[in-house]
Amino acid sequence: MQKIYKLTAFYKTKTGGNKAGVYINADNLKDKDCQKIAKEVGYSETAFVSKSEIADFEVRFFTPKNQVDLCGHATIATFNLLRDLKIIKPNNIYTQETKAGILQIDVKHDIVFMQQPKPIYSDIIAKQKLEKCFENIEFSENLQPQILSTGLREIFLPIKNNTALNQLIPNFEAIKQLSIKHNVIGIHAFALAQKVDAYGRNFAPLIGINEESATGTSNGALACYLYKYDNEKNKFILRQGYSMNQPSEIISKLKTHNQKIIEVWVGGKARIINE
């Protein structure tokens, strides 16, 4: 079997980030082969890179349980790796074909930004529906839980503060049932902060990820959520994984016109790890 590269994406410290597998030259692999490999790797997602007739690359994403349309941290890992292996060059825009559409990738010397689909704002979720999902839950007084997607539908759950966020005790079965009911992949809980824009925790047990340390798609969508309720800025620094001792930092950028979001970008660093 071809070597699988193992990376950590969005790392803030040496022990931080979110691990992803990357398999290059996966053209001859069928989806069932990718699924088997992703299960063996055991990371929350593994990316499989192939040639594409409509983009620079086709990238398929698999959790240990199933294929997903898009994965932010695995995309960041993939294109940082392709640059470091000199397969692509920095200071260029590339495209990737995914099940969420054809998306642009902005490759810099030490960071990669991934374009996401424009946001789709959906239902406000009653707070009482979320009470069974967590112990010790303290809701934000000013913001409401809402379903939002920039490629993947999730419930965005505003929490009172970072201390309350870290004290959340998830009930994974209840999160699964709520996810099924509302056709979402999970819950992204977050708390506004001062030195950065927000801290987050991401729970997606329905697709085999109880908690994730850095979620690119979620933080792109979170930036859109924050912009909707306070459209004073277009760049957001978002942190995740601190409750898991895997400090991660994600940069989300929005391009807007007449206060409407027309482009969503999420970026971060990635490096190869030895295991």
N, C-alpha and C positions, 0 to 999 in steps of 0.2 A: 504493500500500500504506500502511496506517495506520502511524503512527510506532511504532517499537519503543523502549521505554525501556531504557537500559543502566545497570545498577547494580552496585555491589560490596557484598556482604553479609558480615557478620562481621568487618569490617575492624578491625584493632588500630592500624594506622598509616595515613598518607595513601596509601601504596603497597600496603597490605594488603587482605585480603579475597578473596572469590571472586566473579567476575563472573557475572552472570545477565542474560538478556534477559527483559523482561516485555511481553506483548502484551495490552492491555485490549480488551474488547468483541470477543472472538474467537468469538462465537456462530455466525457463518456460515462459519467455517473448518472444513473437514474435516481428519481426522487427516493425510492426505497433504499438505495445505497447511501445516499446522503443522510437519511434518517438513521440508519444503522451506525454510521460514523459519528453523527452528532450525539447519539446515545452513549457511545464508547468514550467520546471526549468528555462528556458530562458537564460542560459549561452551559450557562443559560441559553446561549446561542452559538452556533457555528455557521460561518459563511462559506459558500461554495462559489468560486469565481469561474466563469466560462466566457467564451466568445459570444458576441451578440451581433445580430444583423441590423439592429436599430439603435444601438448605443455603443459606447466604448467597451463595456463589459456587461454581462448578465451576472447578477448576484442573487443566489437563493439562500434563504435563512431557515435554519432548523433548530428548534429547541430539542431537548432529549425526548420529547413526546410527539411533537408535530411541527409542520412547516408553518411559518408566519410570513405575512406579507412584507414586512419591513423590520429592520432592527438597527437602531441608531449606533449603539456601541460597537457592534460587529462591522458596520460600514466604516466607522472611524478607524477601527483596527485594520480593516482590509486596505484602505487607501493610504494610510500611514505606512503599512508594510510594502505595498506596491512601489511607493516612492523610495523607501529605504533599500529595496532590492533593485532599484534603478529600472524597473519595468515602466514606470511613468516618471515625469519630471515635475518638479515643484513650480509654483507660480503659473499653473494652468488649470483650466476648467475641464473636467471629464464628466461623462454621463454613465449612469448605471441603470440597467433595465431590471426592475423589480416587480413583484406582484402588486405593489402600490403605485406603479407607473414608472415612467422614465424620469429620473431625478439627477440634478447636477451635483457635482462634487468639486469643491474649490480646494485645491491642494497647495498648501504653503510649505515653507521649508521645515517647520517644526509642528505644524498643526493642520488639521483637515476639517473643513466645514461641509456638512451634508445638507442639501436642500430637502425640505419636506413638503408634502402637499399643503395647500392653503387650509386654514382651520375650518372645521365644520362644528359649530356650536349646537349642542343638542339639549336634552332635558335637564332641568334643575331636579336634583334628587332630594327628597325630604330627609332632613337630618335623622329622624327617628328610624328610617330604613337602614342607616349606617350604624346605629347603636349596637346591634348584635355582632357587628364585624370586629369591634375592638373593645377591650376593657380600658378603663381610665381615659375615655375619649373626652376631650375638651374642645368643642367647636369654636372656630373663629366667630366673633360676634358680628362682623361686618360683611363677610363673604359667604356665599352659598355653594354647596357641593353641586357640581355640574358635569355632565358628560361632554367630552370634547375630543376631537380627533384631528391629528395631522398625519394620518396614515393608519393609526390604530385607535379604536374607540376605548376610552378609559373614563373612570369617574375621578374627577379632581376634587380632593377633600381638604378644605382649608382648616387648619388646626390653630388653636389660640396662640401658641408660641413654641419655640424650639424645645423647651423643656418638656412641654406636653407632648410634642411630636416624638421625642425619644422615649417617652414613657408608655407609648401605645403598645398594647399587647394584642396582636392580631388573632382572630378566630378564623382560621383558614377555611374551614368548611362553610362558615357563613359568608365569607368573601366569595367563595366559589358559587354558592347559590345565588347571591346577588348579581354576580357577573353573568351567570346564565340568564337570569331574569331580564337584565337590561342589555344583553348582547354586547358586553364589554370584555376586555381581556383582564381587567383588574382595577385596582384603586391606587392612585398616586396621591398620598397624603403630603401636605406641605405646610410650612409656617413661614411667614414673612420674617425677614431679618434686617439688620442695619448695615453691617460691613459688606454683605452680599445681598442679593435680592430675596433669596429664599433658600431654605433647606428642605429636602424632600426624603420620603421613604416610599418605595414602590412594591406593591404586593400583587402578584399574578399567579396564585396557586392553580387556577383553572388550566394554565398552560405549563404547569410544572415548575414554576418559579415562586417559591414562597416569599422571598424578599430579594431584591436586586440592588446592587451597590451603585450603579450608574446606568441610567436609562435615557438614551438619546432622544428617542421619539417622544417620550413623556415630557422631557424638559423643553423641547420645541413647542409642544402643545401648552405647557405651563406658561411659557413666555406669552403665548397668545391669550391665555386666560388673564394674566396680569395686565396685559395691554388693554384688554377690553374694559377692565374696571378702573384703570388709571393710565390713560394713554399719554403719558408724559415722556416715555423713553422707548428706544428701539433696540437696546442691547441689555442683556440680563446675564448676571453671573449667578449660577445656581449650583448648589452643593448637595451631595447625596452620599450615602454609605457611611456616614459618621457613626450611626448607631450599630454598624456592623464592623467597626474598626477598619474600614476600607475607604478612607477619605477620597472623595472624587469631586471634580469640578467640571461643569459643563457650561459653555458659553453659547447663548442663544441670541441670534440677531434677526430682526424683522425689517423688511422693507415695506413701507406703507405709502399710500397715496390717498389724500382726503380722508385720513383717519381709518382707512381700510387696509387690512393686511394683504399684500400682494405676493410677498415671498417670505418663507420661513427657512432659517438656516440654523443648524446646531453644530458646534465644533468642539474639538478637544484633541489632546495628544494621545499617542499610543506607543508602546514599546514591547519588544519581544521579552518574554519571561522564560526562565529555565525551571522545569519541573521534572 
